């Protein structure tokens, strides 16, 4: 059952919700093409901002004020696609911007985050983690819109 139907209506995350992906390290081919692909797909669902930082830059200074902060961490909370779409809908309902932080090759630990999010127990290269994260954000939006999401 689609989440929109589960909620009793066709939910959709409004484009006014800002979704920020703050990532340490430079994106390189072939991952850059995949990120660009999901960036285009997500344009009708959310205001997506992709921010890259060099390894030596401080992440804390680039996190938007009052944003709900999710740090990608293999030891964090894991969701299935339906649970993640419900999480995204809760964020939309709160009106709070959503900021995902992807650490670089050496990882990252932030004490002040709202959620540590796992994409799975296996460690992913940080560039691939960005692609997987964007795909799951897109999938969540499709679920919330009551559209097919399995290909």
ABEGO torsion letter per residue (X at the ends): XBAAAAAGBBBBBBAABBBBBBBBEBBBOAAAAAAAAAAAAAAAABBBBBBBBBAABBAAAABBBGBBBBBBBAABBBBBAAAAAAAAAAAAAAGBBBBBBBBBAAEBBBABBABBBBAEABBBBAAAAAAAAAAAAAAAAAAAAGBBABX
